[in-house]
């Protein structure tokens, strides 16, 4: 729901300029690309669970700016920083989520992750329109950012726990 809120925020609070929506999306995407490039170099030596926990917060905390009446440049900066955190941490998080379960259930884990995403994204879109209409942009964004922050705290805690473990051995082929 975070990304669907960007055009709504631009229309409701930033003059409705389509170009600004592109700048917002571009800021997040640019940060994510820079983060992924940095992560590629960093992953050679691995990431500690504590670093992962910090990086998921760097991804989530700046999004709070979306819920506040701040100037557009602050939203651009917040989205860029959030994208950077996302790009830095996503490769490691996805590696942990795919390699730490026992080999026999790994395909089920991947399927469950993709299924949750495939259901969650359209469900958020179905909920977003009526929610924005009923409650306004800032309250809906505040709730979405709150859920994102809680999810990232949970993910950071799991990373701290899992990062110190070794992946189970693969079954014989």
Buried (B, 14 or more C-beta within 10 A) or exposed (E): BBBBBBBBBBBBBBEEEEEBBEBBBBBBBBBBEBBBEEBEEBEEEEBEBEBBBBBBBBBBBBBBBBBEEBEBEBBBBBBBBBBBBBBBBBBBBEBBBBBBBEEEEBEEBBEEEEEEEEEEEEEBEEBBEEBBEEEEBBEBBBBBBBBBBEEBBEBBEBBBEBBEEEBBEEEEE
